[in-house]
Amino acid sequence: MAITDEEHVHKVAQASADVYAAARAEAAKILAQRADLEDAIGSLEQRREARDAERATALATYQGAERRLASILQPAAANSTAQLRRLNARRLELESARNTSDQVETLRALKAEIEKSNAGKRKAKQQWESLPGTSLVAFCKEIEAVLKEWKWEGEGRVEFDEKNFDIKVDGQTRQSHGKGFRAVLYSAFVIALVRFCQKKNLPHPGVVVIDSPLTSYKRRGAKDVKGSDSTVSSGVETAFWESLTKIARDVQVIIVENKEPPASVAAVLHYEWFAGNEAEPGDRVGFIPEAPGN
């Protein structure tokens, strides 16, 4: 069947009208949704502005709290901490005092108990055990030999005073001499003792330490000499150093002295110089060496 032009035009027009109607309907929907979207955007903008205002307020509040914490709370906390430490220290001090007081009371009670138990008892006087006469005579002879080696002026006769447990030289006690004499006689005593023990096979460590036997000794003719030190011969010092070179090899005599020995003696003995506070690298400061790193 043939279709005329009029029918064709009518069908096309009808189809276009349907399309236009559908397009207008969709456009109306879009416009409605666009209006809703604009309303939503406006609402969100308002909410964002409100949130920004809230954030600014919260930030200001936070910064204020930080300033308050730094200016008020932190110093208060520091003061509280310091006070707590002081109170703890005081508590420990009081506990220590209380413990000390308790110990004092305990000791007083113990003392009272001991005094009560010893009441009426006579305290026995301490008595030194008497020394064998033969050994004392031999020991005094050894001291005399040492004094003779040291060029001692006078007879040099040595006796042992059992009352004072000390020696007498030429009838005069050692304590009655001046400081220089006492130092020399003490040195002779200890050196003679080690020699005596070796000869008699008696126990002795074989080591003698003498501190400054000649420092306080004053030679004859020196100024400001008082007492019996003025009678000491100047040859004692020379003889003293010389005698050290003849000490037995199994005996060690350590002399801590503020005087330097003669060069001939220092060459034979082990001579050590202590530099003290003025020590330089490689020097020895004192008799007891310092620990490494000090």
Backbone bond lengths (Angstrom), bond angles and torsions (degrees), N, CA, C in turn:
res aa  C-N    CA-C-N  psi(-1)  N-CA   C-N-CA  omega(-1)  CA-C   N-CA-C  phi
1 M - - - 1.467 - - 1.519 107.09 -
2 A 1.277 115.81 138.89 1.472 121.13 -176.80 1.513 110.34 -86.84
3 I 1.389 116.66 140.34 1.464 123.07 177.94 1.508 107.65 -104.90
4 T 1.305 114.57 128.11 1.456 119.22 -178.67 1.499 109.83 -82.09
5 D 1.263 115.48 165.68 1.476 121.64 -179.88 1.528 110.84 -63.08
6 E 1.285 117.70 -35.31 1.462 119.89 -177.66 1.529 110.80 -66.20
7 E 1.331 114.06 -41.21 1.467 117.66 178.69 1.523 110.85 -64.33
8 H 1.338 115.99 -40.89 1.472 120.68 179.80 1.513 110.12 -61.89
9 V 1.278 116.16 -45.07 1.468 120.68 -178.53 1.515 109.16 -64.31
10 H 1.313 117.50 -39.16 1.455 121.07 -179.13 1.526 110.98 -64.75
11 K 1.311 116.51 -42.41 1.464 120.07 179.65 1.515 111.23 -65.61
12 V 1.327 116.64 -41.26 1.477 119.83 179.37 1.513 110.49 -64.35
13 A 1.302 116.35 -42.07 1.461 120.16 -179.31 1.522 110.25 -64.40
14 Q 1.343 115.57 -39.79 1.459 119.86 -179.76 1.530 110.09 -63.90
15 A 1.333 115.82 -43.42 1.470 119.45 179.97 1.516 111.03 -64.94
16 S 1.309 117.97 -41.53 1.479 121.41 179.87 1.516 110.24 -63.72
17 A 1.321 116.39 -38.28 1.464 118.63 179.71 1.512 110.54 -63.84
18 D 1.328 116.16 -39.86 1.485 118.56 177.97 1.528 111.96 -63.38
19 V 1.341 114.65 -40.82 1.474 119.30 -179.56 1.521 110.31 -64.55
20 Y 1.354 113.09 -44.18 1.465 117.00 -179.41 1.525 111.38 -63.49
21 A 1.300 114.71 -38.73 1.466 118.21 179.70 1.533 111.17 -64.81
22 A 1.313 114.39 -43.12 1.480 118.42 178.37 1.526 111.55 -63.98
23 A 1.345 116.06 -40.39 1.464 120.62 -179.53 1.519 110.11 -64.71
24 R 1.350 115.83 -42.14 1.443 118.14 179.54 1.540 111.13 -64.23
25 A 1.300 115.33 -37.07 1.468 118.42 178.90 1.531 110.91 -64.26
26 E 1.341 116.15 -44.11 1.468 120.47 179.60 1.529 110.37 -65.57
27 A 1.359 116.52 -38.43 1.461 120.39 179.69 1.515 109.66 -63.61
28 A 1.344 115.86 -39.87 1.458 119.08 179.14 1.520 110.66 -62.68
29 K 1.373 115.58 -42.01 1.476 119.30 177.25 1.523 111.38 -60.81
30 I 1.336 115.82 -43.33 1.475 120.42 -178.22 1.515 110.11 -62.76
31 L 1.353 114.67 -44.58 1.455 118.56 -179.84 1.534 110.56 -61.89
32 A 1.333 116.28 -38.82 1.467 119.19 178.97 1.529 110.80 -65.50
33 Q 1.346 114.69 -44.60 1.472 118.36 179.46 1.533 111.39 -66.11
34 R 1.342 115.52 -34.32 1.479 119.63 177.78 1.518 109.62 -63.58
35 A 1.308 116.00 -40.43 1.474 118.64 178.59 1.536 110.24 -64.52
36 D 1.341 115.21 -42.18 1.475 118.28 177.76 1.526 111.34 -62.04
37 L 1.357 114.75 -39.61 1.469 119.15 -179.57 1.524 110.96 -64.76
38 E 1.329 115.76 -41.94 1.458 119.02 179.19 1.525 110.41 -64.10
39 D 1.360 115.46 -39.57 1.463 117.94 176.46 1.541 111.37 -62.43
40 A 1.345 115.17 -40.72 1.481 119.11 179.44 1.521 111.28 -65.02
41 I 1.358 115.24 -42.30 1.477 118.88 179.44 1.527 110.05 -61.71
42 G 1.333 115.41 -43.30 1.468 118.52 179.07 1.514 111.93 -61.63
43 S 1.355 114.69 -42.22 1.463 118.43 178.69 1.529 111.65 -62.37
44 L 1.346 114.69 -42.70 1.481 118.54 179.29 1.525 111.70 -65.14
45 E 1.323 117.79 -37.85 1.458 120.76 177.51 1.523 110.51 -61.06
46 Q 1.329 114.77 -43.41 1.462 118.68 178.74 1.528 111.29 -63.06
47 R 1.335 115.73 -43.12 1.458 119.73 179.31 1.536 111.08 -64.61
48 R 1.364 116.37 -38.01 1.468 119.08 178.68 1.520 110.46 -65.28
49 E 1.328 116.68 -43.13 1.457 119.08 178.11 1.528 110.97 -61.44
50 A 1.336 115.99 -39.78 1.466 119.10 177.92 1.530 111.22 -63.76
51 R 1.362 114.77 -42.41 1.465 118.06 179.13 1.533 111.72 -65.89
52 D 1.352 116.11 -37.56 1.468 118.43 177.46 1.526 110.43 -62.78
53 A 1.325 115.29 -40.95 1.466 118.27 178.72 1.529 110.63 -64.39
54 E 1.340 116.35 -41.52 1.453 120.01 178.02 1.532 111.33 -63.25
55 R 1.354 115.64 -40.60 1.476 119.47 179.53 1.514 110.74 -63.84
56 A 1.331 117.27 -41.64 1.462 120.29 178.52 1.521 110.79 -63.14
57 T 1.333 115.43 -41.66 1.465 119.14 178.28 1.528 111.25 -64.18
58 A 1.352 116.35 -43.68 1.466 120.70 179.42 1.525 111.04 -63.84
59 L 1.362 117.20 -39.86 1.460 120.60 179.03 1.521 110.56 -63.83
60 A 1.328 116.63 -42.64 1.459 119.76 178.07 1.531 110.78 -62.47
61 T 1.341 115.62 -41.58 1.471 119.65 178.41 1.526 110.87 -63.88
62 Y 1.338 117.38 -41.37 1.473 122.45 179.51 1.527 110.67 -63.51
63 Q 1.345 115.59 -45.62 1.456 118.91 179.61 1.525 111.06 -64.49
64 G 1.332 116.42 -37.29 1.464 118.55 175.75 1.517 112.47 -63.58
65 A 1.336 115.92 -39.65 1.472 119.82 178.10 1.523 110.97 -65.60
66 E 1.351 116.27 -38.62 1.468 120.02 178.10 1.531 110.30 -62.75
67 R 1.340 115.94 -44.00 1.470 119.17 179.63 1.528 110.82 -64.22
68 R 1.287 117.06 -39.20 1.464 120.80 179.03 1.528 110.70 -66.61
69 L 1.338 115.21 -40.35 1.461 119.64 178.51 1.519 110.89 -62.81
70 A 1.343 116.34 -42.55 1.470 120.26 -178.17 1.517 111.89 -71.08
71 S 1.322 117.23 -34.24 1.464 120.01 -174.04 1.522 113.68 -91.88
72 I 1.320 117.80 -25.18 1.471 119.97 -174.08 1.517 112.22 -119.58
73 L 1.327 116.63 -56.59 1.462 119.71 -170.94 1.525 112.58 -71.79
74 Q 1.344 117.70 -43.42 1.475 118.78 -178.29 1.530 112.21 -64.20
75 P 1.364 119.66 -46.23 1.481 117.77 174.90 1.519 112.91 -60.34
76 A 1.345 115.66 -38.09 1.465 117.77 178.22 1.522 111.31 -63.60
77 A 1.349 115.82 -40.35 1.467 119.07 177.98 1.522 111.27 -65.01
78 A 1.359 116.25 -39.83 1.469 119.39 179.04 1.520 110.63 -64.77
79 N 1.332 116.46 -42.38 1.467 119.84 178.42 1.527 111.13 -63.70
80 S 1.323 116.13 -40.15 1.464 119.57 178.75 1.518 111.11 -64.11
81 T 1.356 116.36 -39.85 1.468 120.45 178.82 1.523 110.79 -64.39
82 A 1.345 116.37 -45.36 1.464 119.70 179.03 1.527 111.06 -62.92
83 Q 1.314 116.71 -40.77 1.464 120.18 178.71 1.523 111.06 -64.47
84 L 1.336 116.15 -39.11 1.461 119.83 178.14 1.520 110.65 -63.00
85 R 1.330 116.51 -40.95 1.462 119.45 178.74 1.527 110.72 -64.51
86 R 1.335 116.27 -41.91 1.469 118.54 178.35 1.522 111.43 -63.35
87 L 1.313 115.89 -39.80 1.465 118.75 179.21 1.520 111.31 -66.29
88 N 1.340 117.37 -39.18 1.471 120.12 177.65 1.523 110.85 -63.97
89 A 1.364 115.76 -42.91 1.462 119.19 178.63 1.524 110.66 -62.83
90 R 1.320 116.16 -41.35 1.457 119.08 178.38 1.516 111.78 -65.43
91 R 1.343 115.56 -38.26 1.467 119.43 178.33 1.526 110.44 -62.02
92 L 1.342 116.16 -44.59 1.466 119.08 178.94 1.521 110.86 -63.43
93 E 1.347 116.47 -38.72 1.463 119.90 179.10 1.523 110.94 -63.80
94 L 1.333 115.61 -42.80 1.465 118.85 -179.82 1.523 111.44 -68.08
95 E 1.349 116.96 -37.31 1.461 119.56 177.18 1.528 110.99 -64.22
96 S 1.348 115.64 -40.23 1.466 118.88 178.10 1.527 110.83 -64.14
97 A 1.356 115.75 -42.17 1.466 118.92 178.45 1.514 111.26 -63.68
98 R 1.329 116.27 -39.53 1.467 119.41 179.02 1.522 110.78 -65.07
99 N 1.358 116.33 -42.57 1.471 119.07 178.57 1.522 110.71 -62.90
100 T 1.351 115.66 -40.98 1.463 119.02 178.30 1.520 111.27 -62.68
101 S 1.340 115.05 -42.55 1.467 118.86 178.64 1.522 111.33 -62.48
102 D 1.345 115.91 -40.57 1.469 118.82 178.05 1.523 111.33 -63.33
103 Q 1.353 115.88 -40.39 1.458 119.14 179.04 1.524 111.27 -65.72
104 V 1.346 115.41 -39.29 1.467 118.75 178.17 1.521 110.68 -61.19
105 E 1.331 116.28 -45.15 1.459 119.68 179.26 1.525 111.36 -62.64
106 T 1.342 115.63 -39.83 1.465 119.13 178.45 1.518 111.34 -63.83
107 L 1.349 116.34 -43.96 1.455 120.34 -179.93 1.528 111.26 -66.70
108 R 1.337 116.67 -36.82 1.459 118.68 178.01 1.521 111.15 -64.96
109 A 1.339 114.74 -41.00 1.459 117.73 178.04 1.525 110.98 -64.58
110 L 1.359 115.66 -40.35 1.461 119.58 178.35 1.522 111.05 -65.01
111 K 1.346 115.89 -40.46 1.463 119.89 178.28 1.524 110.85 -61.97
112 A 1.343 115.27 -44.71 1.463 118.97 179.76 1.520 110.93 -62.05
113 E 1.339 115.76 -38.93 1.474 119.21 179.28 1.513 111.27 -65.75
114 I 1.356 116.00 -40.90 1.466 119.48 179.75 1.517 110.65 -66.93
115 E 1.357 115.79 -43.47 1.461 118.89 179.38 1.526 111.10 -63.00
116 K 1.324 115.79 -36.27 1.456 119.33 179.07 1.521 111.65 -67.27
117 S 1.355 114.95 -41.34 1.463 118.53 -179.42 1.524 112.10 -70.12
118 N 1.368 115.57 -27.54 1.467 119.16 -179.00 1.517 112.63 -94.33
119 A 1.323 116.48 2.17 1.467 119.42 -179.05 1.528 109.97 -62.33
120 G 1.291 114.89 132.38 1.465 119.87 177.60 1.513 113.54 87.98
121 K 1.339 115.85 -10.44 1.460 118.51 178.99 1.518 109.45 -90.14
122 R 1.261 117.55 135.00 1.461 122.62 179.91 1.523 109.23 -88.07
123 K 1.315 113.74 126.67 1.463 118.59 -179.53 1.519 109.71 -72.29
124 A 1.295 114.91 125.12 1.464 119.65 -178.89 1.518 109.88 -72.40
125 K 1.281 117.10 134.71 1.450 122.65 178.92 1.526 109.65 -74.10
126 Q 1.366 114.83 133.55 1.458 119.13 -178.17 1.522 109.88 -71.01
127 Q 1.299 114.53 131.42 1.451 120.70 179.45 1.523 109.16 -119.83
128 W 1.350 114.93 130.87 1.463 118.77 175.20 1.523 109.46 -74.02
129 E 1.296 114.57 140.37 1.461 119.25 176.80 1.518 109.05 -68.89
130 S 1.295 116.28 133.71 1.463 120.11 -178.45 1.523 110.22 -67.26
131 L 1.324 114.85 144.24 1.453 121.40 -178.38 1.524 109.76 -94.88
132 P 1.334 116.47 147.72 1.479 119.03 179.47 1.514 110.79 -65.21
133 G 1.335 115.29 130.63 1.456 120.37 -175.95 1.515 113.71 -61.78
134 T 1.347 116.93 -39.90 1.466 119.88 -177.59 1.528 110.77 -62.85
135 S 1.323 116.54 -43.27 1.461 119.72 179.71 1.518 111.19 -66.36
136 L 1.347 117.26 -37.38 1.457 120.14 178.85 1.524 111.25 -63.86
137 V 1.291 116.07 -40.71 1.469 119.34 179.47 1.521 110.29 -65.00
138 A 1.347 116.95 -43.05 1.470 119.84 -179.91 1.529 110.65 -65.63
139 F 1.328 116.29 -38.58 1.459 119.51 179.78 1.530 110.70 -66.88
140 C 1.339 116.80 -41.31 1.465 119.62 178.56 1.532 110.88 -64.13
141 K 1.342 117.13 -36.01 1.466 120.28 176.18 1.530 110.61 -62.39
142 E 1.337 116.76 -36.01 1.467 120.49 179.44 1.533 110.07 -67.50
143 I 1.344 116.51 -39.90 1.467 119.21 176.98 1.528 109.80 -64.46
144 E 1.333 117.04 -40.85 1.464 120.25 177.73 1.522 111.09 -59.59
145 A 1.339 116.74 -38.65 1.467 119.78 179.09 1.525 110.82 -64.71
146 V 1.324 116.35 -40.48 1.465 119.66 178.39 1.520 110.20 -64.15
147 L 1.326 117.84 -45.95 1.465 120.57 179.84 1.524 111.04 -62.54
148 K 1.322 116.95 -35.54 1.464 120.21 177.97 1.522 110.16 -65.01
149 E 1.366 116.73 -40.93 1.466 119.52 177.46 1.527 110.43 -62.92
150 W 1.316 117.23 -30.88 1.467 121.21 -176.94 1.534 112.79 -89.21
151 K 1.339 116.43 12.85 1.470 121.53 176.75 1.537 112.22 61.21
152 W 1.309 115.48 42.57 1.476 119.66 -179.47 1.522 109.66 -68.78
153 E 1.347 115.45 131.30 1.455 119.99 179.01 1.526 109.95 -76.12
154 G 1.262 116.31 144.81 1.457 120.90 -179.08 1.517 110.54 97.21
155 E 1.338 114.47 -176.75 1.463 119.42 -178.04 1.523 111.70 -67.71
156 G 1.313 116.99 -32.99 1.472 120.19 179.81 1.508 112.70 72.05
157 R 1.332 117.75 31.39 1.459 121.05 179.52 1.528 108.96 -80.95
158 V 1.317 115.06 127.54 1.465 120.96 -173.45 1.520 109.32 -112.76
159 E 1.355 115.75 134.08 1.461 122.50 174.69 1.532 107.90 -128.88
160 F 1.326 115.03 156.25 1.467 119.79 177.83 1.516 109.31 -104.10
161 D 1.328 115.46 123.90 1.460 122.01 179.80 1.531 108.01 -90.00
162 E 1.341 115.92 101.48 1.468 120.01 -177.71 1.522 112.78 -69.52
163 K 1.315 117.33 -19.77 1.463 119.64 178.42 1.529 110.58 -70.91
164 N 1.324 116.67 -44.23 1.470 121.72 -178.56 1.522 113.19 -101.90
165 F 1.340 115.85 -2.55 1.462 121.26 -177.37 1.525 110.43 52.26
166 D 1.300 116.32 50.87 1.462 122.89 177.79 1.521 107.14 -146.66
167 I 1.326 115.39 177.85 1.458 118.89 -176.05 1.526 110.99 -103.66
168 K 1.332 114.37 156.12 1.452 122.61 170.14 1.522 107.86 -115.38
169 V 1.324 116.00 140.27 1.465 121.04 177.60 1.515 107.66 -121.65
170 D 1.329 114.98 119.52 1.462 121.88 -177.38 1.525 110.79 53.99
171 G 1.349 115.55 42.49 1.450 121.48 175.77 1.518 114.91 79.66
172 Q 1.323 118.91 2.11 1.460 121.50 -177.54 1.533 108.70 -116.52
173 T 1.339 116.66 130.56 1.473 119.99 -179.03 1.525 110.30 -65.38
174 R 1.331 114.94 153.88 1.473 119.52 -179.04 1.528 111.32 -64.73
175 Q 1.334 116.95 -36.90 1.460 120.29 -177.61 1.521 112.70 -69.76
176 S 1.330 117.53 -19.23 1.462 119.94 -179.68 1.521 112.36 -80.03
177 H 1.345 117.16 -9.91 1.457 121.46 178.05 1.522 110.38 -82.31
178 G 1.329 115.78 170.27 1.457 121.39 175.02 1.516 111.04 -73.64
179 K 1.328 114.80 175.90 1.461 120.79 -174.75 1.520 112.23 -61.34
180 G 1.337 117.04 -42.20 1.456 120.37 -179.97 1.510 112.36 -64.44
181 F 1.341 116.66 -43.28 1.459 120.97 177.12 1.520 111.04 -60.71
182 R 1.335 116.11 -45.44 1.471 119.58 -178.20 1.529 111.05 -60.59
183 A 1.342 117.11 -38.42 1.460 120.00 -179.75 1.524 111.02 -65.75
184 V 1.307 116.87 -42.89 1.469 120.62 -179.80 1.528 110.25 -66.16
185 L 1.348 117.14 -44.31 1.454 119.68 -178.71 1.523 111.45 -67.58
186 Y 1.322 117.52 -34.54 1.461 119.79 176.59 1.533 110.36 -64.73
187 S 1.335 116.42 -41.72 1.461 120.08 178.52 1.522 110.62 -62.62
188 A 1.323 116.14 -40.89 1.463 119.34 177.92 1.531 110.61 -64.54
189 F 1.324 116.65 -36.81 1.465 121.47 179.63 1.536 111.06 -61.02
190 V 1.345 117.01 -51.40 1.468 119.32 -174.07 1.524 111.65 -71.90
191 I 1.328 117.59 -34.19 1.465 119.38 177.89 1.525 109.95 -70.70
192 A 1.327 117.31 -40.01 1.467 119.99 176.99 1.520 110.77 -64.78
193 L 1.330 117.32 -33.34 1.462 120.18 -179.17 1.526 111.17 -64.99
194 V 1.329 118.16 -43.38 1.451 119.58 -179.67 1.530 110.70 -68.48
195 R 1.323 116.70 -35.87 1.464 119.37 177.31 1.529 111.06 -67.51
196 F 1.333 116.00 -40.34 1.462 120.76 179.31 1.529 110.41 -63.51
197 C 1.350 116.87 -44.50 1.463 120.29 -178.88 1.526 111.35 -63.92
198 Q 1.312 117.27 -37.26 1.462 119.47 179.06 1.524 111.47 -68.31
199 K 1.319 116.18 -39.67 1.464 118.81 -179.83 1.526 111.49 -67.57
200 K 1.343 116.23 -34.31 1.458 120.89 -177.61 1.529 112.69 -94.95
201 N 1.353 116.76 5.17 1.481 121.77 -178.50 1.527 111.42 56.64
202 L 1.319 114.98 41.33 1.461 121.24 177.78 1.533 109.67 -97.93
203 P 1.317 117.89 154.39 1.473 120.01 -177.92 1.532 111.93 -63.53
204 H 1.307 115.79 132.66 1.467 122.51 173.68 1.527 107.59 -162.56
205 P 1.340 118.09 136.47 1.471 119.28 -178.41 1.520 113.93 -65.62
206 G 1.329 117.11 -16.28 1.462 118.95 179.61 1.519 113.00 80.13
207 V 1.332 117.59 12.42 1.466 121.61 179.64 1.525 108.11 -126.24
208 V 1.324 115.63 132.46 1.457 121.99 178.91 1.521 107.92 -129.12
209 V 1.329 116.62 131.22 1.469 122.10 176.70 1.519 108.00 -116.37
210 I 1.320 116.35 122.12 1.468 122.50 -179.35 1.518 108.14 -121.75
211 D 1.316 115.58 126.20 1.471 120.50 -177.86 1.524 109.75 -102.33
212 S 1.340 115.43 114.37 1.470 123.20 172.40 1.522 113.28 52.88
213 P 1.342 118.58 60.40 1.470 118.51 179.38 1.529 112.78 -72.52
214 L 1.335 118.29 -17.92 1.460 120.74 -175.67 1.526 113.18 -115.89
215 T 1.314 117.54 -8.37 1.466 119.16 -175.56 1.519 111.27 -63.21
216 S 1.336 116.36 -43.09 1.469 119.64 -178.66 1.517 112.21 -84.90
217 Y 1.354 116.74 -7.08 1.468 120.82 -179.68 1.524 109.86 -74.60
218 K 1.330 117.51 132.65 1.458 122.10 -179.42 1.517 109.40 -115.50
219 R 1.311 115.47 131.55 1.453 119.49 -179.54 1.531 110.98 -72.58
220 R 1.311 113.84 158.55 1.456 119.30 177.54 1.524 108.66 -62.71
221 G 1.324 115.80 134.80 1.461 119.56 179.20 1.502 113.60 95.00
222 A 1.350 118.46 -8.68 1.461 120.31 179.22 1.510 109.61 -71.71
223 K 1.333 116.76 152.96 1.451 121.65 -179.35 1.518 110.79 -74.17
224 D 1.323 115.72 157.07 1.462 123.12 175.27 1.519 112.11 57.89
225 V 1.353 116.15 34.54 1.456 120.48 177.30 1.513 108.39 -86.95
226 K 1.315 117.46 126.55 1.446 122.25 -178.63 1.514 109.91 -123.73
227 G 1.332 117.15 152.50 1.451 121.40 174.47 1.508 111.75 70.63
228 S 1.312 116.04 -160.40 1.453 121.41 -173.82 1.510 112.72 -76.23
229 D 1.353 119.21 -6.29 1.465 119.07 177.35 1.513 111.33 -61.33
230 S 1.329 117.47 -25.60 1.459 120.27 -175.02 1.519 112.36 -68.48
231 T 1.342 118.52 -15.37 1.461 121.09 -178.42 1.519 112.44 -92.58
232 V 1.358 117.89 -1.75 1.458 119.55 -178.87 1.517 109.76 -72.84
233 S 1.299 116.40 131.43 1.449 120.76 -179.22 1.516 110.72 -73.20
234 S 1.339 116.26 142.44 1.467 119.91 178.03 1.515 111.44 -66.97
235 G 1.342 117.62 -15.32 1.456 119.62 178.46 1.512 113.23 -74.45
236 V 1.333 118.15 -13.15 1.464 120.96 -179.87 1.514 110.24 -62.76
237 E 1.341 117.31 -42.44 1.463 120.08 -178.23 1.522 111.25 -63.25
238 T 1.308 116.90 -46.25 1.466 120.42 179.56 1.520 111.08 -63.03
239 A 1.335 116.19 -44.35 1.461 119.58 -179.94 1.525 110.95 -66.22
240 F 1.329 117.21 -35.16 1.464 120.85 178.44 1.525 110.65 -60.15
241 W 1.336 116.74 -49.91 1.471 119.18 -179.73 1.526 110.99 -64.29
242 E 1.333 116.52 -40.27 1.455 119.68 -178.63 1.530 111.38 -64.05
243 S 1.347 117.40 -36.66 1.462 120.24 -178.28 1.529 111.88 -66.33
244 L 1.336 116.93 -25.90 1.462 119.41 -179.66 1.518 111.86 -66.39
245 T 1.335 117.20 -26.43 1.465 119.76 179.50 1.524 111.82 -72.37
246 K 1.351 116.95 -12.34 1.462 120.67 -177.71 1.523 112.48 -105.78
247 I 1.352 116.54 7.55 1.463 119.97 179.52 1.528 109.84 -64.47
248 A 1.334 116.47 140.85 1.468 120.61 179.33 1.527 110.16 -59.42
249 R 1.318 116.33 147.41 1.470 121.19 -175.80 1.522 112.91 -66.39
250 D 1.339 116.56 -23.97 1.465 118.70 179.92 1.528 112.50 -89.33
251 V 1.338 117.11 10.89 1.459 122.74 177.18 1.522 108.21 -120.52
252 Q 1.312 116.15 133.33 1.456 120.98 178.24 1.522 108.98 -114.87
253 V 1.318 115.79 120.01 1.457 122.24 177.59 1.522 107.68 -112.70
254 I 1.319 116.26 115.02 1.465 121.84 179.93 1.525 107.55 -99.85
255 I 1.328 116.06 118.34 1.457 122.38 -179.87 1.517 107.97 -107.76
256 V 1.312 115.80 115.12 1.464 120.60 173.28 1.514 106.22 -98.19
257 E 1.337 116.54 103.59 1.466 120.90 -167.38 1.521 109.91 -133.68
258 N 1.346 115.71 144.89 1.459 120.82 177.69 1.527 113.01 -90.96
259 K 1.331 114.98 0.55 1.459 119.69 175.53 1.518 109.31 -107.61
260 E 1.311 116.45 144.73 1.468 119.85 177.98 1.523 109.63 -86.03
261 P 1.329 116.87 137.08 1.470 119.45 178.58 1.523 110.09 -72.48
262 P 1.331 117.16 162.32 1.465 119.29 175.29 1.529 110.60 -58.85
263 A 1.326 115.61 154.93 1.464 120.32 -176.80 1.523 111.10 -60.52
264 S 1.333 117.00 -36.41 1.466 119.65 -179.16 1.527 111.09 -65.98
265 V 1.328 116.74 -35.36 1.461 120.58 178.64 1.524 110.46 -75.25
266 A 1.322 116.69 -42.96 1.469 120.63 -179.59 1.525 111.21 -61.15
267 A 1.352 117.16 -31.17 1.465 120.14 -179.66 1.520 111.67 -70.00
268 V 1.352 116.93 -28.94 1.469 120.96 -178.22 1.526 110.98 -87.50
269 L 1.335 116.08 -41.42 1.462 120.55 -178.12 1.521 110.55 -88.05
270 H 1.314 115.95 171.81 1.468 121.15 173.18 1.524 107.30 -87.08
271 Y 1.324 116.32 101.61 1.459 121.25 -177.54 1.529 108.88 -101.04
272 E 1.325 115.73 127.67 1.471 121.45 -179.10 1.522 108.09 -124.35
273 W 1.342 115.34 128.16 1.465 119.96 178.83 1.515 109.33 -99.80
274 F 1.333 116.77 128.49 1.458 122.34 179.35 1.524 108.61 -99.26
275 A 1.324 116.23 119.58 1.464 121.26 -173.23 1.520 112.76 -80.83
276 G 1.329 118.28 -20.79 1.462 120.65 -179.74 1.520 112.56 70.11
277 N 1.322 115.29 -144.00 1.468 119.93 -176.89 1.519 112.86 -70.11
278 E 1.335 117.79 -16.60 1.453 121.12 -179.61 1.524 112.16 -96.07
279 A 1.335 116.60 18.31 1.463 120.45 -178.04 1.525 110.90 -64.43
280 E 1.325 114.76 138.42 1.450 121.63 175.59 1.530 108.69 -104.55
281 P 1.338 117.42 169.15 1.471 119.02 179.04 1.528 111.63 -53.33
282 G 1.322 115.86 127.50 1.459 121.39 -178.96 1.510 113.20 97.44
283 D 1.359 118.67 -16.60 1.461 121.80 178.01 1.527 110.34 -83.66
284 R 1.329 115.34 153.85 1.467 120.68 176.20 1.521 108.27 -94.36
285 V 1.333 115.77 130.11 1.460 120.46 -173.93 1.522 110.35 -74.45
286 G 1.340 117.29 -52.71 1.463 120.38 -176.05 1.508 111.96 -148.66
287 F 1.357 115.01 -173.54 1.462 119.52 -176.32 1.529 111.17 -64.52
288 I 1.352 116.54 -39.65 1.467 120.84 176.72 1.505 107.83 -95.31
289 P 1.347 119.67 113.91 1.465 120.91 -177.85 1.506 111.62 -62.60
290 E 1.343 115.51 149.23 1.461 120.60 175.99 1.531 110.37 -73.60
291 A 1.337 114.66 150.71 1.465 119.30 176.37 1.520 110.11 -67.98
292 P 1.339 119.26 149.42 1.461 121.58 179.31 1.525 111.03 -57.73
293 G 1.330 115.34 136.61 1.451 120.73 177.89 1.509 113.37 93.39
294 N 1.374 118.24 -10.89 1.465 120.36 179.25 1.531 110.02 -88.55
